Amino acid sequence: MPEAGALPALFDGDVLVPGSPGYDEARAVWNGTVDRRPRYVVRCAGPADVRTAVRVSRDLGLPLGIRCGGHSAVGHAVPDDGLMIDLSRMRGVTVDPGARTAHVQGGALLGSLDAATQPYGLATTAGIVSHTGIGGLALGGGVGWLARAVGLTCDNALGYEVVTADGDLVRATAQENPDLFWALRGGGGNFGVVTRFDLALHDVGTRALSAEVDL
């Protein structure tokens, strides 16, 4: 079991505790009535940090929460006296326009996904609020403007990179760990920490029609 004071040395990212600069900002979520105080907030720099954080929470017997975009209405992302995995440093989006796919890190916001895909005239169903996190949206199903045309966000999931409760990094697709893939496509959570989403993209062009109706 790691000593609490040795935690920062285990991570490439930052470890915040009550009183640390940025701690209160890190524990705040969209729902302002949620006022919980994790014992540790780990701002993960990559999947290796997520693996370590999961193992540390298990070894210390701490409740675990995962923050992506911070829209958690009931505050599951912020465990009181627990360990919060903060994915806000993992917001990269890589687009393969030829394959029409996007590889989206678990902490990315929907605005970042749209900004990366729009120059190619591509998009996928991704909610209607730009500062929503991809994790909460996609794992809960994902309804957006394109849902009627191309399905929910989870319908466009090609695969996931997931840290399991054992701290293992695995791949989940229709062919590899298919049961986990099935569960992650709209199951809502508690199946692992998704560090990357692989999503199918669709041709939508680079223009949008907007109309204002005065009643």
Phi, psi and omega in degrees: 000128181289146172287140184302320182292343182268359185303313183304328182289346183275348190237148170281332177275196184260149173243119181252142176232165178309128182099344178290145173302130179089354183297312183295324176293322183291328182272352181280138176236174185304320178280104185292348178281347178278114183227070182251156186234097176296151175289324178223141168241117181256111176273096190288137178270345181181181182302327180298321177295322179297317179300314181296318181297319179297317181291321179296316180299322178292315183294325180271356180067036184258142170300148185239135174227154182235124177255129174249269180273344179087017179270010182302103187296325181261358173082021179301336182291341187244095181275123178298127181056031179240201178245123179255123172274116181255115183266014187294343176272356182248076186238021181288146176228125178242129183248133171251096186294330179294315179276349183056055178225156175231136176252115193239121179292155189297340180262007184290149174263157184297328177298324178291322177296313180297319181296327181281328185268331187300322179301337179265002183071026183242155177195168171221167180297121187210049173070188183232000180239123190294335183262016169286145176277144180298326185297305181297322181293304187293321182286341177265005181118294174094095178253134179206189184301328186266004188301320182291332182275318189233006178094178179289169177301317181295334177292338181259009178281124178264335181179167181222147166256123192228137169264120183279175179297340176275356182085013178271144176262118184231165176251137178234117176222182178296336181258331185245122187050057186297329179294319177293320177301316179299317183293323183287341182277070176103003183288344172096339177137184180068020175250357182144177178256114181278118180262347175204137175249133173252118189239143174282141179248160183226151178289121177231357183080184183244012178235149177230142178265125178237136180229137177248125183254123179261108182263000000 
